[in-house]
Amino acid sequence: MRTKKNLKLLAVLFLPIALSVMLLTSCKSEAPVSGTLKSEPSDRYEIKRSAMVEEQIIARGISDKKVITTMLKVPRHIFIDKSQRDSAYEDRPLPIGMGQTISQPYIVALMTENLNLKGDEKVLEIGTGSGYQAAVLAEIVKEVYTVEIIPLLYNQAKERLAKYENVKTSNHDGYYGWEEFAPFDRIIVTAAPDHMPQPLLNQLKDGGVMVIPVGPPGWNQILYKVIKEGKDIKTIEIAGVVFVPLTRETKE
């Protein structure tokens, strides 16, 4: 009888302890799941961005450490519509509305590397678009002046770039550059005119570099590196490319 009573007593004593252990075990098993779900989007994009840089950029010969580090850092997915974000790190341009695109990641890296940036430059960008190229530049150089002619894209990009104190934006025809802040150490053009715009050449410093696609809409455009040496303009072919045409202000 004593044995049975002792067993009952032990059962009563240990029942609360057992329940506590079960509750603790249950809480511990749920906590990591909750934490993982919370951090999943950030981790997912970071993994994709790392793969993008490794497979699309470094593997194709981009070696400038500043460019590589910056493209690992800048979250490309926030510069496009939410519906497109799962495609943000794919090896292709993406539509951003109004007939415009965000350039293929490799092309962004190629153009940035060919600017030969040291870090103290004042850079003019023609064709802000999504704002991604301007953000990449802002992480590397001292000052970025970026021009977008389409009001809707301009307003979106201005908001995305607001955190960069070294970026100035403007809504006007980029063919004419931005004379108020000229001359520029570097100029980058992210849409294709059918010829070299003379105002941009005029606003490029002596010894400055411009990277620009030139040619008609379609498959006959060439990406050039332009080096200004006094009155001489040296052009170097970088690659064949396909860009949207440079949008101009229409005259009524």
Protein Blocks (a to p, Z undefined) as FASTA:
>chain_A
ZZmmmmmmmmmmmmmmmmmmmmmmmmmmmmmmmmmmmmmmmmmmmmmmmmmmmmmmmmno
pabfklmmmmmmmcfklmpcfklmmmmmpccdddebjhiacddfklmmmmmmmnopahla
ccddehjknommmmmmmmmmmbdcdddfblklmmmmmmmmmmpmkbccddddfklopmkl
mccfbdcdfbdcfbdcfklmmmpcehiacdddeddehjkbccdddddehjbccdddfbdc
ddddddddddZZ
